[in-house]
Amino acid sequence: MKLTPDSLLTHLEQSLSPAYLVSGDDPLLTGEAADAIRAKAKATGFTERDVHFMERGADWNEVRASTGTLSLFGSRRLVEIRLPSGKPGANGNSTLSDLLARQDPDTLFLILTPRLDRDAQGAEWVRSIETRGAWVQVWPVDADRLVSWLRARCRRMKLEVSDDALELLAERTEGNLLAASQELEKLGLIAPGGRANADTVLESVADSARFDVFQLGEAVLAGDAPRALRVLAGLRAEGVEPTLVLWSLTKAIRDIWSAVASGGLRQGGWQRQAAALEKGVRRARSLSFSALATRAARADRMIKGRLTGNAWDEIALLAADICSIPAVPAPQSMLK
């Protein structure tokens, strides 16, 4: 079966499967899901815990030997296998499939991986997990759902936070759920009577937002200039290389151009990315692709030191141009 972090809690209240796979890139949500499984396992009598870190090239025979020996104290055992790459290889795939097929009532498996790509999801051991156990897929909480995620977390903490305070908290911790959780815990300690408003948040919450270049590309495709510039400022503050940031913007331009030239959107891809690209295509008539190319070339030359100017400022102007909100007209020549 497939579960979400929320449905996992309901599932664990009712039963405990013989095997669990927790996959995802968010450390807070994956960590909490794994902790919930460990706690339920311990309460059910799985008092021993055997942990294996299976890096590339690791010896899977050690895992076989470990699970094949009797427990030291004759108790039930949780076998935790961590796969940093999410791909155990042929030997790992065979080993995991065999272990999962044993159906030993005294052994519970917990496998932790980053987000699995399409090829990894089709592996035999993953299918075995779905058949005999549960697969908890952890997805990032995007900006549109962050406020509701914070509100639900506040309810569990019995903390009353006003809507404007939640909006402010979401803005300051976007992309960093661990920081958001920590800030809520802090508010729970300092908020009088367990109630917090925007002023309380302003006084206590640091700006812990974390962004990546893919969020920037999504924002400019959607034409959301305020968000694009906010993400851009965050990337600059985090020390992301301007070359990588410029790549995300030029990729957005190419995606719009390709979609228009082919007469439609390509199938597949992330749903949010596809929705943003659709908005970009609808906006394509207002875009001057030659001017965008000129602006991108100017930014590239500034990054390489071949043209005087601030590359980050030029990148910001390019982001505004893609959003169809040009701040400064692009020079006729990239050499100016």
N, C-alpha and C positions, 0 to 999 in steps of 0.2 A: 504494500500500500504506500501511497505518497501522503506526507503530512507537511503542514506548515508549522512554524514555531508556535503559533497560537493553538492549532488543533492538536499539537503534540501534548500540551498540558492536559487537555480533555482526555486524550487517549490514555495517558499515564495514570489518570485517576481511575480508569476502568480496567486496564490490563497492562501486561508487559510482554512485548514481542521477544523472540529469541535473538534477534539481530537488528541493529540500527545503523543506518548510514546518515551522517550529518554532513552536508556539503554547502559551502558558501564562503564568501570572502569577507563578510563583516565579523570582526572578532567578538563584538559584544553578543550578537544574536546567536552565532554558532557556539560560543562559550556557554551561554545560558541554556541552550538546548542540550548540550552535552552534560552540563551540571544537573539538569532535571532528570536525565536518563540515569546518571550515576546515582543520584539520590534515591530514585525509585528502585534501582537495582539493589542498593544497600539495604533499603527497608524490606526488600523481598527475600533477603538472605544471601545475596551475592556479596560477601564480605571481603573477598580477595580481589585484587586488581592487578592485572598483568599488562604492562604497557610496552608497545613495540613501535619504534620510530623507523619506518621503512623508506629510507632515502633511495635514490637511484642506485641500483647495483647491490642492494641489501640482500642478505641471505634469508630466503623464505623458509629454508629448512629449519631454522631456529624457531620460527613461528609454529611449524608443524610439530617440532619436538616439544615445545612448550605446552601446546594444547593437548598433546598426547600423553603427558605425564599426569599422575594423580596430584590433586591439590595437597599442599604441604600439611594442612590442618584438616583435610577432608571436608572442606566447606565449598560452597558454590563460588564460581569465579567469573569476574568480568574481564574479558580480553579486549583491550583497547588497542586499535591499530591506526596509526597516523600516517597518511600518505600525502606528503607535501606537494607532489606533482599531480595527484589524482589519477595517475596511470601506473599500476603496479607491474606492467610488463606481462609477458606470457607466463612466466613462472608464478608471479603473484596472482594473476587471474585464475590459474589452475588451482593454486593453493587455497585462495579464498573460496572458490566454488566448492572445493572438496570439504573444507571446514564447515561451510554453511549447510552442506547436505547431510552432515552427521546428525543434526538435531539432538545434541546432547543437552538434556534438561538442566545439567549443572554448569553449563557454560553459556554466557551471554556475550555477544559480540557488539562492540561499538567501533565503527570505522569513521574516521574524520578526514575530510578532504577539502580542498578549495572548491570553487564552483567547477562543475564538470562540463566539458564541452560536448558537442553532439556525439563525437566518436566514443568518448569515455562513457557516456550514458548508455550506449548500446553494448557495453562489455557484458560478458556472461555473469561475472560476479555481481554486477549492479542489478541485473535481471533477477538473480537469486535473492538479493536483498528484497526487491519488490514483491517476490513471490512468498518468501518465508518470513519476512520481517517488515520493517518500515524505513522509508527513505524520507528524511527531513530536508527539504530544499529551502535554503535560506537566501532570500533575495534582498537587495538593498532597499531601504525605505527612501523613496525619492521625495523631492521637494513638495509635491502635491499631497503626499500622504503623511508628511512629517508631523504636522499639527495634530492630526487625529491619532497618530502613534503616541505622541507626547500626552495627549488627553487620556488615552486608555491607560498609559503607565501611571499617570497621576491618580486615576481612580483606584488602581491596585495599591498605591501608596497612601490612599486616603488623604490626598493633598488637593486643595482647591486652588486652581490657578486660573485667572481670568483669561478670556480669549485673546485680548491684546498682549498679555504677557506670554501666552503660548506662541503667538505669531513672532514676537521678538526673540523668544528662546529658539524657535525654529530657524530664524534668520542667522542667529549667532552660532549655531551648532550644526548647520546643514552639512551633510556628508560625514559627520563624526558622531555616530550614535553613542559611542562610549562616553564622549564628553557630555552629550545631552543627558545621559543617565546619571552621570556624576553631578551635573548641575541640579538635576531634580532632587537628588539626595541632599545636596547642600541646601536647597530651598526648603526641604522638609525639616531641616534643623534650625534654620534662621527665620522662617516665615512665622509671624505671630498667629497662633491658633490654627496653624496648618493652612493658612490662606496667603496667596501671593498675587501681587498685581505687577504691572509693567515697571513701576518704580522699584519694586523689590528685585526684579530681574536685572534692571539696569545697574543696581548697586552690587549685585553679587556675581553676575555671569560674565565670564570673559568671552571674547570673540574667538570661538573655536571651530569655525566653519572650515571644512576641508573640501577641496574641489579637485577634479581631474580634467584633462583636456577634452575628454569625450562629452562632459557636461557643457563645456564651452561650445563645442560643435553643435550639440543639440539645441542650445539656446539661440545661436545665430540662425540656424535653420528655421526655427520657429518664429524668428523675428522679434524675440524678447530682448530688446536692447538693455533695459535696466539689469536684468539677470545676467546677460552676457558680460556686461562691464563689471558686475560684482564678482562673477566667477574669474574674470580676467585679473582683477585686483587681487583676489585670493591666490591665484596661481603665481602671480608676481611676488607676493609676500612669502610664499612657501619656497621660493627659489627655483621654480620650474624653468628649464632652459627656454628662452624665447623661440628657438628654432622649433621645438616641439609644439609650442603654442601656435606658431605660424602655420605649422603643418596641419593642425586641426581646422584652422580657418580655410586654408586652401583646399582641404579635403571637402569641407562643406560646400565651397564654390563648385568643385568638380562634381559633387553629388547632384547638386541642383541642375547643372549644365547637362549631365548625362541623362538625368530623368526627363528633362525637357526634350533633348535630342532624340531619345528613344520613344518618346510619346507616351510615357507612363512610368509608374513606380515599379521597381523590381520587387518580386515576391520574397518573403523571408525577412530576416533581421529582427531587431528588437522592436516591440510595438511602439514604444515611445519615440524611438528614432524614426520609425516609418511615419508616425503622425507629424513629427517636426518637419521631416522632408516634404511631406505633402503640403504643409504651409509654405515652405520655401518655394516649391514649384508654382503655387498659386501667386506668389509674389515675384516670379521670375521676370515678368514684363517690365517691372519697375527697376530692374537691376541692369546696370551697364557692366557687362562682363569684361570688357576691355579696360574700363576704369578700375575694376576690382583687381585685374591682373597687374595693372600698373602700380596700384597701392601695395599689393603683395610683394612685387619685385622691389619696390622702394624699401619696404621693411626688411626684406632679405639682405639687401645691400647694406643697410644700417647695422644689422646684426653682424655682418662680416667686416664692418669697418670701412666699407668702400664708399659710403655716403654719409655726410654729416647729418646728424639728427638723433633723436631718441627713438630707438626701435620699438619700445613698449608703447609710446604715444602713437606711433604709426600703426601698430597692431590694433590699438583701441579704435582708431579711426576706421580701420578695415572692418572690424567687428560691427561698428555702427553702420558702415556702408552696406554690409551684407543684410543687416536688419532693415534696410531701406530707410534709414534715418541718418543721412550723411551729415556729419558735423562740419567738415571742411572739404571743399571740392578738391579732388585729386589733381595734382599737376599734370599737364599735358605730357610731360616727359619724365620718366623715372630718374633722369639724371639731374633734375633741378633740385 
